Amino acid sequence: MKPWLIAVPVSLLLLAAAAQAETMEGWFLAGSSPANYDIARDTKVLHDGKSSGRMASNSVPKGFGTMMQCVDAADYRGKRMRFSGYVKAQDVKSWAGLWMRVDGPGSPAKSLAFDNMQTRPIKGTSDFVQYSVVLDVAKEATGVCFGILVDGEGTVWLSDAKFEDVPLSVPVTDMGTSKPPTKAPKNLDFSH
C-alpha cells in the first residue's frame, strides 16, 4: 500500500492548487505531480445528461495527480460520510480511484481516516461505473478532503458526484480498518 495522499500535507496540496488555474468552481488540481495532469469541465462526456469533470495526464507522469476539494469538518463530525460518483476511464495504465481523507488537528495535520481505492483500483478503459468511499469523521476532525486521482497515464471523467452522510449500517472503506478486528488470533499454525 502506498498511501501517497496521507504523506502530502494539506498545506502543500493548497500551494499546488494556488499554482494552477482553477477551471471548475470548488475543484483544484494537486498531487505529487500536478504539472503532468490537466483538469477541466467536460460538457460532451455526459452521464445521465450531466456534465463531468475530466482529469487527464498530459505527459508520462512520475507520480499522481488529483482533482479534489477540501471542506471544514465542523458540519460532518460524528457522521459517516460517503463520497461517490460515476467514473469513466480511458487508457488508465497504472490505476485511478476516488479517495477521501479525514484530517485531524496538528501541523502537519494527522490523517484520521483514509481510502483511495488502491486495493480496488480503476484500470484500463470503461464506461461510467459508480464507485464510492465511506469514512467516519471523528469528533476531533478539522477537515475532509476528497476527489479522484490518476497514478500515471490515463484519463478519467467524474460525474454526478455526491458527498453525503450515510447510516452506520453502510460499511466504511477505510484502508486501515476495512476488516473488523477479531477477539483472538486465528489460524496461527496455518492449518486451515
BELVENFEN-V917802 format. One record per run of one state. SS is the DSSP state (@ for helix, = for strand, . for the rest). FROM is the first residue (numbers start at 1). TO is the last residue. If there is no record, write none. Layout:
ss & from & to
SS & FROM & TO
SS & FROM & TO
This chain:
ss & from & to
. & 1 & 3
@ & 4 & 7
. & 8 & 9
@ & 10 & 19
. & 20 & 23
= & 24 & 24
. & 25 & 26
= & 27 & 31
. & 32 & 33
@ & 34 & 36
= & 37 & 47
. & 48 & 49
= & 50 & 57
. & 58 & 63
= & 64 & 72
. & 73 & 79
= & 80 & 103
. & 104 & 110
= & 111 & 115
. & 116 & 117
@ & 118 & 120
. & 121 & 121
= & 122 & 136
. & 137 & 142
= & 143 & 151
. & 152 & 154
= & 155 & 166
. & 167 & 192
